[in-house]
Amino acid sequence: MTAEADPTPQPAPDVEPWGRVDDDGTVSVREGDAWRVVGQFPDGPPEEALAYYERKYADLASEVTLLEVRHRRGGASPADLRSAAKAVTEKLSGAAAVGDLASLEARVAALTETLAAASETEAAAQREAVDEAIKTRTELVERAEALAARDPKTVQWKQTSTELSALFDEWQSQQQNGPRLPKSTSQQLWKRFRDARASVDRHRREFYAELDEAHKAVRDRKAALVEKAEALAPKGEEGITAYRALLDQWKTAGRAGKKADDALWARFKAAGDALYGARAERETADAEASREKITAKRALLDEAKAVSDESDIAKARALLTGIQRRWDEIGRIFPREAERGLDDDLRKIEQALRTREDADWKRNDPAQKARANDMTRQLTEAIEKLEDELAAAQKKGDKSAIAKATEALEARKGWLRALGG
């Protein structure tokens, strides 16, 4: 605190002193035109007696000054300062002290009047703060009640619990740091907030209880599927079809909770892996056994190239038939992709020979030959007729008729060439 000037009055030589001491040591203080006895100091000289009560006055003056300083600096509540000023006023009334007590009382009275106005301002601000706090807490209550009013089946409980916890933390912060609310209002708001929390908690417990029951039913179904899947192990590859049927049931069984689902799925998948592993082992063995077969069939494909080079279709067919018989004797090949590739190559050779056979049959079929001869005769006659028409048109110089006859004649000659005529 900043050092203040010594408040002890220093009376001028021509001013009547504030105190006096009688011969018997009685000390009095001047109050206006009268004197009031403040005490006795029988032992010691009069100067010491007077100094003692002047120090009492200095202490009172310091308290008044301290009040004034606290008011000027701010920070202290006007109500608190008014309470302190009242206590000082009571000390000044009939104080056992020597000094200008009336001036101290006037200073305290002036300060009290100033504080009264400040208290009104503070009270108004306090009322405004309380109103704002009521509004804020009401909003918290309404938000909590909105959470409680949601359909439990559609609520994201983790998020909702976090929101409600945040609202409660904010409520506690308001209660600890905000203005004090009227008891009835505070209790009413807290009851609403508490009831909303209780409702959310009840809905959450009911939701998870129902969820646990549903999870238990799903766990039982999936556990049964796991046992069936594990029972397929002795069947090896032959159990894959049954396992796939179980997998379809698994997909529609529902959720049993992440931890339980993960554990059950690990067992279910392991059972399937064992079955597919058996098939993979068999395919690996088949592929190993098929290496010689692949080599043999490739050799037959090389031999089958001679089919297309053989001009005699009958001999070509006999050659291919022998190759096909040995091809079938070699047997199946694994993996299937390799077998399909080899079969496709042989099928191309078969198709090429079949195309040659179809063409040869068409050429040598008696009915086909008869039809071809009849068509040749008709075309020959048509050509002769058109040649006559062309000659007549040329003689007449009819360009249109010449062009028409020429076009028709060339078409018939092309058809005849196509028939080999």
C-alpha positions as CSV (number, residue, x, y, z in Angstrom):
1,M,0.0,0.0,0.0
2,T,1.2,3.5,-0.8
3,A,2.4,5.3,2.2
4,E,-0.1,7.9,3.3
5,A,0.5,11.3,5.0
6,D,0.3,11.2,8.8
7,P,-3.4,12.0,9.5
8,T,-2.6,13.2,13.0
9,P,-3.7,16.9,13.1
10,Q,-1.0,19.4,13.8
11,P,-2.9,22.4,15.4
12,A,-1.6,25.8,14.6
13,P,-0.4,28.0,17.5
14,D,-3.5,30.2,17.2
15,V,-6.0,27.3,17.0
16,E,-7.5,25.8,20.2
17,P,-6.2,22.3,20.7
18,W,-8.4,19.1,20.2
19,G,-7.5,17.7,23.6
20,R,-6.6,18.7,27.1
21,V,-5.4,17.0,30.3
22,D,-6.6,18.0,33.8
23,D,-4.5,17.9,36.9
24,D,-5.9,14.5,37.9
25,G,-4.9,13.0,34.5
26,T,-8.4,13.2,32.9
27,V,-8.2,13.5,29.1
28,S,-10.9,15.2,27.2
29,V,-11.5,15.9,23.4
30,R,-13.1,19.0,22.0
31,E,-16.3,18.4,20.0
32,G,-17.6,21.8,18.7
33,D,-17.8,24.1,21.7
34,A,-18.0,21.3,24.3
35,W,-15.5,18.9,25.8
36,R,-16.0,15.1,26.2
37,V,-14.0,13.0,28.6
38,V,-12.3,10.1,26.8
39,G,-10.3,8.6,29.7
40,Q,-7.7,9.0,32.4
41,F,-4.0,8.8,32.3
42,P,-3.0,9.4,36.0
43,D,0.6,8.2,35.7
44,G,3.1,10.2,33.7
45,P,3.2,13.7,32.4
46,P,0.2,15.3,30.6
47,E,2.1,15.2,27.3
48,E,2.2,11.4,27.3
49,A,-1.5,11.2,28.2
50,L,-2.4,13.4,25.3
51,A,-0.1,11.6,22.9
52,Y,-1.7,8.3,23.8
53,Y,-5.2,9.4,22.8
54,E,-3.9,11.2,19.7
55,R,-2.4,7.9,18.6
56,K,-5.9,6.4,19.0
57,Y,-7.1,9.1,16.7
58,A,-4.4,8.4,14.2
59,D,-5.4,4.7,14.0
60,L,-9.0,5.8,13.3
61,A,-7.9,8.2,10.7
62,S,-5.8,5.5,9.0
63,E,-8.9,3.3,8.8
64,V,-10.9,6.1,7.1
65,T,-8.0,6.7,4.7
66,L,-7.7,3.0,3.9
67,L,-11.4,2.9,3.0
68,E,-11.0,5.9,0.7
69,V,-8.0,4.3,-1.0
70,R,-9.8,1.0,-1.5
71,H,-12.7,2.8,-3.0
72,R,-10.5,4.9,-5.4
73,R,-8.5,1.8,-6.5
74,G,-11.6,-0.2,-7.2
75,G,-11.9,-4.0,-7.1
76,A,-13.6,-4.0,-3.7
77,S,-17.4,-4.5,-3.7
78,P,-19.3,-1.3,-2.7
79,A,-21.4,-3.4,-0.4
80,D,-18.3,-4.7,1.4
81,L,-16.9,-1.1,1.7
82,R,-20.3,0.1,3.0
83,S,-20.1,-2.6,5.7
84,A,-16.6,-1.6,6.6
85,A,-17.6,2.1,6.6
86,K,-20.4,1.3,9.0
87,A,-18.0,-0.4,11.4
88,V,-15.7,2.6,11.2
89,T,-18.6,4.9,11.9
90,E,-19.5,3.0,15.0
91,K,-15.9,3.2,16.2
92,L,-15.9,7.0,15.6
93,S,-19.1,7.5,17.7
94,G,-17.9,8.3,21.2
95,A,-14.3,7.2,20.3
96,A,-11.8,7.4,23.1
97,A,-9.4,9.5,20.9
98,V,-8.2,13.0,20.6
99,G,-8.4,14.7,17.2
100,D,-10.8,16.1,14.7
101,L,-13.3,13.3,15.0
102,A,-16.0,15.3,13.3
103,S,-14.0,15.6,10.1
104,L,-13.4,11.8,10.1
105,E,-17.1,11.2,10.5
106,A,-17.8,13.6,7.7
107,R,-15.4,11.8,5.4
108,V,-16.9,8.5,6.3
109,A,-20.4,9.9,5.7
110,A,-19.4,11.3,2.3
111,L,-17.9,7.9,1.4
112,T,-21.0,6.1,2.6
113,E,-23.1,8.3,0.4
114,T,-20.9,7.6,-2.6
115,L,-20.9,3.9,-1.9
116,A,-24.7,3.9,-1.7
117,A,-24.9,5.1,-5.3
118,A,-22.3,2.6,-6.3
119,S,-24.2,-0.2,-4.5
120,E,-27.3,0.6,-6.5
121,T,-25.2,0.3,-9.7
122,E,-23.6,-2.9,-8.4
123,A,-27.0,-4.3,-7.5
124,A,-28.4,-3.5,-11.0
125,A,-25.3,-5.2,-12.5
126,Q,-25.8,-8.1,-10.1
127,R,-29.4,-8.4,-11.1
128,E,-28.4,-8.3,-14.8
129,A,-25.8,-11.0,-14.2
130,V,-28.3,-13.2,-12.4
131,D,-30.8,-12.8,-15.2
132,E,-28.1,-13.7,-17.7
133,A,-27.0,-16.7,-15.6
134,I,-30.6,-17.9,-15.4
135,K,-30.9,-17.6,-19.2
136,T,-27.6,-19.5,-19.6
137,R,-28.6,-22.3,-17.2
138,T,-32.1,-22.5,-18.8
139,E,-30.4,-23.0,-22.2
140,L,-28.3,-25.8,-20.7
141,V,-31.4,-27.4,-19.2
142,E,-33.2,-27.2,-22.6
143,R,-30.3,-28.7,-24.4
144,A,-30.2,-31.6,-21.9
145,E,-34.0,-32.1,-22.2
146,A,-33.6,-32.1,-26.0
147,L,-31.1,-35.0,-25.7
148,A,-33.5,-36.8,-23.4
149,A,-36.3,-36.4,-25.9
150,R,-34.5,-38.2,-28.7
151,D,-35.7,-41.6,-29.9
152,P,-33.3,-44.0,-28.1
153,K,-33.2,-46.2,-31.2
154,T,-31.7,-43.5,-33.3
155,V,-29.3,-42.0,-30.8
156,Q,-25.5,-42.2,-31.2
157,W,-24.8,-43.0,-27.6
158,K,-21.1,-42.3,-27.5
159,Q,-21.7,-38.8,-29.0
160,T,-24.7,-38.1,-26.8
161,S,-22.9,-39.1,-23.7
162,T,-20.1,-36.8,-24.6
163,E,-22.5,-33.9,-25.2
164,L,-24.3,-34.5,-21.9
165,S,-21.0,-34.6,-20.0
166,A,-20.0,-31.3,-21.6
167,L,-23.3,-29.8,-20.6
168,F,-22.8,-31.0,-17.0
169,D,-19.3,-29.6,-16.9
170,E,-20.6,-26.3,-18.1
171,W,-23.4,-26.4,-15.5
172,Q,-20.8,-26.9,-12.7
173,S,-18.6,-24.1,-14.1
174,Q,-21.7,-21.8,-14.0
175,Q,-22.5,-22.9,-10.5
176,Q,-18.9,-22.3,-9.2
177,N,-18.0,-19.2,-11.1
178,G,-21.3,-17.5,-11.9
179,P,-23.5,-15.4,-9.7
180,R,-25.6,-16.9,-7.0
181,L,-29.2,-17.6,-8.2
182,P,-32.3,-17.3,-6.2
183,K,-32.7,-20.6,-4.3
184,S,-36.1,-21.5,-5.8
185,T,-35.0,-20.8,-9.4
186,S,-31.7,-22.6,-8.9
187,Q,-33.5,-25.7,-7.4
188,Q,-36.1,-25.7,-10.2
189,L,-33.5,-25.5,-13.0
190,W,-31.3,-28.1,-11.3
191,K,-34.3,-30.5,-11.0
192,R,-35.0,-30.2,-14.7
193,F,-31.4,-30.7,-15.6
194,R,-31.0,-33.7,-13.2
195,D,-34.2,-35.3,-14.5
196,A,-33.0,-34.9,-18.1
197,R,-29.7,-36.6,-17.2
198,A,-31.5,-39.4,-15.4
199,S,-33.7,-39.9,-18.5
200,V,-30.7,-40.1,-20.8
201,D,-28.9,-42.5,-18.5
202,R,-32.0,-44.7,-18.3
203,H,-32.5,-44.7,-22.0
204,R,-28.8,-45.6,-22.5
205,R,-29.0,-48.4,-20.0
206,E,-32.2,-49.8,-21.7
207,F,-30.6,-49.5,-25.1
208,Y,-27.5,-51.3,-24.2
209,A,-29.5,-53.9,-22.3
210,E,-31.5,-54.6,-25.4
211,L,-28.4,-54.5,-27.6
212,D,-26.7,-57.0,-25.3
213,E,-29.7,-59.3,-25.5
214,A,-29.6,-59.0,-29.4
215,H,-25.9,-59.5,-29.4
216,K,-26.2,-62.6,-27.3
217,A,-28.7,-64.1,-29.7
218,V,-26.4,-63.4,-32.6
219,R,-23.4,-64.8,-30.7
220,D,-25.3,-68.0,-30.2
221,R,-26.2,-68.2,-33.9
222,K,-22.7,-67.5,-35.0
223,A,-21.2,-69.9,-32.5
224,A,-23.4,-72.7,-33.9
225,L,-22.2,-71.8,-37.4
226,V,-18.6,-71.9,-36.2
227,E,-19.1,-75.4,-34.8
228,K,-20.7,-76.6,-38.0
229,A,-17.8,-75.1,-40.0
230,E,-15.2,-76.7,-37.8
231,A,-17.0,-80.0,-38.1
232,L,-16.4,-80.0,-41.9
233,A,-12.7,-80.3,-41.4
234,P,-12.5,-84.1,-42.0
235,K,-14.3,-83.6,-45.4
236,G,-11.5,-81.5,-46.7
237,E,-12.1,-80.0,-50.2
238,E,-15.5,-81.7,-50.4
239,G,-16.7,-79.6,-47.5
240,I,-16.3,-76.3,-49.4
241,T,-19.8,-76.3,-50.8
242,A,-21.3,-76.8,-47.3
243,Y,-19.0,-74.1,-45.9
244,R,-20.2,-71.6,-48.5
245,A,-23.7,-72.2,-47.4
246,L,-22.7,-71.6,-43.8
247,L,-21.0,-68.4,-45.0
248,D,-24.2,-67.2,-46.6
249,Q,-26.0,-67.7,-43.2
250,W,-23.1,-65.9,-41.4
251,K,-23.6,-62.8,-43.6
252,T,-27.2,-62.5,-42.6
253,A,-26.8,-63.5,-38.9
254,G,-26.3,-59.9,-37.7
255,R,-23.8,-58.2,-35.4
256,A,-22.7,-59.6,-32.1
257,G,-20.4,-56.8,-30.9
258,K,-17.0,-56.1,-32.3
259,K,-15.0,-58.2,-29.8
260,A,-17.2,-61.2,-30.0
261,D,-17.6,-60.9,-33.8
262,D,-13.8,-60.7,-34.3
263,A,-13.2,-63.8,-32.1
264,L,-16.0,-65.9,-33.8
265,W,-15.0,-64.8,-37.3
266,A,-11.4,-65.8,-36.6
267,R,-12.6,-69.4,-35.8
268,F,-15.0,-69.5,-38.7
269,K,-12.4,-68.2,-41.2
270,A,-9.8,-70.7,-39.9
271,A,-12.3,-73.5,-40.5
272,G,-12.8,-72.3,-44.1
273,D,-9.0,-71.8,-44.6
274,A,-8.5,-75.4,-43.7
275,L,-10.9,-76.6,-46.4
276,Y,-9.6,-74.3,-49.1
277,G,-6.1,-75.2,-48.0
278,A,-6.9,-78.9,-48.7
279,R,-8.1,-77.9,-52.2
280,A,-4.9,-75.8,-52.7
281,E,-2.8,-78.8,-51.8
282,R,-4.7,-81.1,-54.2
283,E,-4.4,-78.5,-57.0
284,T,-0.7,-78.2,-56.3
285,A,-0.3,-82.0,-56.5
286,D,-2.4,-82.1,-59.7
287,A,-0.4,-79.4,-61.3
288,E,2.8,-81.2,-60.4
289,A,1.3,-84.4,-61.9
290,S,0.2,-82.5,-65.0
291,R,3.6,-81.3,-66.1
292,E,4.3,-84.5,-68.2
293,K,0.7,-84.4,-69.6
294,I,1.2,-80.8,-70.7
295,T,4.4,-81.8,-72.5
296,A,2.7,-84.7,-74.2
297,K,-0.2,-82.6,-75.4
298,R,2.0,-79.9,-76.7
299,A,3.9,-82.7,-78.7
300,L,0.5,-83.8,-80.1
301,L,-0.2,-80.2,-81.1
302,D,3.1,-80.1,-83.0
303,E,2.1,-83.4,-84.7
304,A,-1.4,-82.0,-85.5
305,K,0.1,-79.2,-87.6
306,A,0.5,-81.8,-90.4
307,V,-3.3,-82.1,-90.7
308,S,-3.5,-78.8,-92.5
309,D,-0.6,-79.7,-94.8
310,E,-2.2,-83.0,-95.8
311,S,-4.1,-82.4,-99.1
312,D,-6.0,-85.6,-98.9
313,I,-8.9,-84.8,-96.6
314,A,-9.6,-88.5,-95.7
315,K,-5.9,-89.0,-94.7
316,A,-6.1,-85.6,-92.8
317,R,-9.2,-86.8,-90.9
318,A,-7.5,-90.2,-90.0
319,L,-4.4,-88.4,-88.8
320,L,-6.5,-86.0,-86.6
321,T,-8.6,-88.8,-85.2
322,G,-5.5,-90.7,-84.1
323,I,-4.2,-87.5,-82.4
324,Q,-7.6,-86.9,-80.7
325,R,-7.6,-90.5,-79.3
326,R,-4.2,-90.2,-77.8
327,W,-5.2,-86.7,-76.5
328,D,-8.1,-88.2,-74.6
329,E,-5.9,-91.0,-73.3
330,I,-3.5,-88.5,-71.7
331,G,-6.3,-87.3,-69.4
332,R,-7.2,-84.1,-67.6
333,I,-4.7,-81.4,-66.9
334,F,-4.5,-79.0,-63.9
335,P,-4.7,-76.1,-63.5
336,R,-7.8,-75.8,-65.7
337,E,-6.5,-72.6,-67.4
338,A,-3.6,-74.6,-68.9
339,E,-6.0,-77.3,-70.1
340,R,-8.4,-74.8,-71.7
341,G,-5.5,-73.2,-73.6
342,L,-4.3,-76.5,-75.0
343,D,-7.9,-77.6,-75.9
344,D,-8.5,-74.3,-77.7
345,D,-5.4,-74.9,-79.8
346,L,-6.5,-78.4,-80.8
347,R,-10.0,-77.1,-81.5
348,K,-8.7,-74.6,-84.0
349,I,-7.1,-77.4,-86.0
350,E,-10.3,-79.5,-85.8
351,Q,-12.4,-76.5,-87.0
352,A,-10.0,-75.9,-89.9
353,L,-10.4,-79.5,-91.1
354,R,-14.1,-79.5,-90.6
355,T,-14.3,-76.4,-92.8
356,R,-12.3,-78.2,-95.6
357,E,-14.6,-81.2,-95.2
358,D,-17.8,-79.1,-95.6
359,A,-16.4,-77.4,-98.7
360,D,-15.4,-80.8,-100.2
361,W,-18.8,-82.3,-99.5
362,K,-20.6,-79.4,-101.2
363,R,-18.4,-79.8,-104.3
364,N,-19.0,-83.6,-104.6
365,D,-22.6,-83.8,-103.5
366,P,-24.7,-85.1,-106.6
367,A,-27.7,-82.9,-105.7
368,Q,-25.4,-79.9,-105.4
369,K,-23.8,-80.7,-108.7
370,A,-27.3,-81.1,-110.4
371,R,-28.4,-77.8,-109.0
372,A,-25.1,-76.2,-110.2
373,N,-25.5,-77.6,-113.7
374,D,-29.1,-76.3,-114.0
375,M,-28.0,-72.9,-112.8
376,T,-25.2,-72.9,-115.3
377,R,-27.6,-73.7,-118.1
378,Q,-29.9,-71.0,-117.1
379,L,-27.2,-68.4,-116.8
380,T,-25.7,-69.4,-120.2
381,E,-29.1,-68.9,-121.8
382,A,-29.6,-65.6,-120.0
383,I,-26.2,-64.4,-121.2
384,E,-26.9,-65.3,-124.8
385,K,-30.2,-63.4,-124.6
386,L,-28.6,-60.4,-123.1
387,E,-25.8,-60.4,-125.8
388,D,-28.6,-60.3,-128.4
389,E,-30.3,-57.4,-126.6
390,L,-27.0,-55.5,-126.3
391,A,-26.3,-56.0,-130.0
392,A,-29.7,-54.7,-130.9
393,A,-29.3,-51.7,-128.6
394,Q,-25.9,-50.9,-130.1
395,K,-27.4,-51.1,-133.6
396,K,-30.1,-48.6,-132.6
397,G,-27.7,-46.4,-130.7
398,D,-29.9,-46.5,-127.6
399,K,-27.4,-45.6,-124.8
400,S,-29.8,-46.3,-122.0
401,A,-30.6,-49.8,-123.3
402,I,-26.9,-50.4,-124.0
403,A,-26.0,-49.5,-120.4
404,K,-28.8,-51.6,-118.9
405,A,-28.0,-54.7,-121.1
406,T,-24.2,-54.3,-120.3
407,E,-24.8,-54.2,-116.6
408,A,-27.1,-57.2,-116.6
409,L,-24.7,-59.2,-118.9
410,E,-21.7,-58.6,-116.6
411,A,-23.7,-59.7,-113.5
412,R,-24.7,-63.0,-115.2
413,K,-21.1,-63.7,-116.3
414,G,-19.9,-63.1,-112.7
415,W,-22.5,-65.6,-111.4
416,L,-21.4,-68.1,-114.0
417,R,-17.7,-67.7,-113.0
418,A,-18.7,-68.3,-109.4
419,L,-20.2,-71.6,-110.4
420,G,-17.0,-72.6,-112.2
421,G,-18.5,-72.2,-115.7
